[in-house]
Amino acid sequence: MNFDNLKDAWADDRTDDIPLAVRKIPLDETASIVARLRRNMQREFLLQVIGFVCLIVVVLWSPGNALSIFIVSTAVFLLLTQAVYYFSRFYLFYKAVGRYDLGLRKSIYKITYELELNMEIYKSFNYCIAPLVALIVAGSMTTSLFVIFIVSGVAQIISFFLFDLYVRTRYGRRLAELKKIMEDLETEE
């Protein structure tokens, strides 16, 4: 059998199979959501850096005795250690979101999962740094351990509610939009 016969047989072979439906993924809508998400993350990083600089300025300009200097320097060390870890996690997520192929359903699922995970990580980061920031500020202003602990406790309680609300309003909307796209894709099947 030669190649021409095989080619003719292939061309004559017709099937009555119905072609599979192609699922349309809303690429523009998904790209817009991801772009806004990345923009929010850039702003967050910038605001965090500005906050750290302001905190360091407060620490440097405040007088203190040996105990308050020890408390403040320990809290600053813990704060910076945590910030390096969490910012590296957020940076990896930020880079990964930019590389996903938004036309693939699997990528949309992965972005949604990663966003939800990073929202929880971001909340835990803020819950961890809130008492440290309060400790740094209170330790810079007063030498009373009682006042320092009261301020740290109140800051933790307030930050719990404020950061949860902030993350839900800032990133929860994007998560809900991505989940809506996922639901739409599932209903098309």
N, C-alpha and C positions, 0 to 999 in steps of 0.2 A: 504494500500500500504506500503510495507516495504522498507527499505533503499536500499537493493540490486536491487530491481526493478527500483527504482528511479535512481540509479547509472548506470544501464544498459541503461535506457531510455536516460539519459544524454549523454552517450558515443555514442549511435546510432544517436543522433540528429546532423546532419551535416548541415551547412549553406553554401550557395554559396556566402557569403559576401566576398568582396575583402578587405584584410587587409589594414589599413591606412598606408600611406608612413611615414616613420620615418625621420624627418628632422635632418640632421647632422649639429651639431653646432661645428665649428672649435675650439675645446677646447684648443689645444696647442697654436694656434695663439692668442686666446683671453687671455689666461693665460700669455703669453709672453708680450702682450701689457700692461696688468694690472701690471705685475712685473716691467716693465720699468717705468710705471707711479708712482708706489710706490717708486722706487729708486730715481726718480726725486724729489719727495716730501721730501724724507729724506735729500737729498742734499740741497734742498731749505731751509729746517728748519735749518740745520747746518750752512749754509751761513748767514742766518738771525741772528742767535745767535752770530756768529763771528762779523757780522756787528754791532750788538748792543754793544758788548764788546768794539770794536774799537771806537765807538761813545762815550761811557762812558769814555774811556781813554782820548779822545780828550777833553771832557768836564772837566775832573779832572785836566788836565795839563795846561789848558788855564787860564790866569788871566782875571779878569773882574771886572767891577764896579757893584754896586747894581742893576742897570737896566738890564745889560746883564745877571747877575746871575738869576734875576727874570724871564726874557724871556726864558733863557735856561732851568731852572728848570720846568717852566710851560710846555714848549714844550716836555721835557723828560717825564713828568707825562702823558701828552696826548698821546705821542707815546707808552709808555708802556701799558697804558689802552687799546688803540686800538689793540696793538699786542696781548695782552692776549685774547681779544675777538676773533680776527681773527685766531690766532693759535689754539684756542679751536675748532673753526669750521673746520679748516683744519685737526686737529687731529681726529675729529669724522668722517670726510670723509675718511681719511687714514685707520682707523680701519674698517669702513663699507666696503670699497673696498676689504679688505682682507678676509671678511666673506662671500662675495657673492658666490653663486654656479654658476660658469662660464659655466656650461653645460645647464643652463636654459636661454631661450630667454628673459624672463622677467628680469633676472638679468643683462643681457647685456644692455637692454634698460635703466635700472635703473642706471647702472654705467655711461652710456653715458650722461644721463640727469644730474646726480650729477657732473660729470666732467665738463660739460658745465657751470653749475651753479657755481661751485667752481673756474673755470677760471675767470668768471666775478667778483666773490668775491675777488679773488687774485688781479685782476687789480684794483679794488676799494680800496683795502688795500694799494697797492703801490701808488695810486694817493693821498691817504690821508696822508701817511707817508712822501712822498717826500718833501712837504713844511716844515714839522716839522723837518726833518733831516737837510734841508738847514737852517732853523731857528736856530737850535742848533749849527751847525757848524759856521754860520755867526755870531751868537750872542756870540759865544766863541772867535771869532777872532776880532770883531770890536764892537764899541759902537754906531755907526751911524745907526739910525733907517731906514734911506733912503736906505743905502746899504743892510741892513738886508732884507727889503721888496723887493728890486730889485732882490737880490739873490734868495729869496723864490719864486718870480714870475717866474724867468727864470728856476729855478729847476722844477717847476710845469709843465711848457710847455715842457721842454726836457723830463721829466719823462713820460709824457703822451704818447709820441711817442715811447720812448725806452721800456717802460714796456709793451705796447701793442704788439710791435714787439717781445719782449722776450717771453711773454706768448704764443703768436701764434706759435713761433718756438719751444718752449720747450714742450708745452702741446697740441697745436693745431694738431700736427702730430698724437698724440695718439688718439685724438678725431676723426680725419678723418679716422683712421684705424678702430676704433670701429663703426663709422657710415657706413663704407664700409661693415663690417660684418653684420650689421643690414640690409642693402640693399640686401646683398646676401641671407639672411634668408627670406626676404620678397619676393624675386623673385622665391624662391623655392616653394612657396605656390601655 
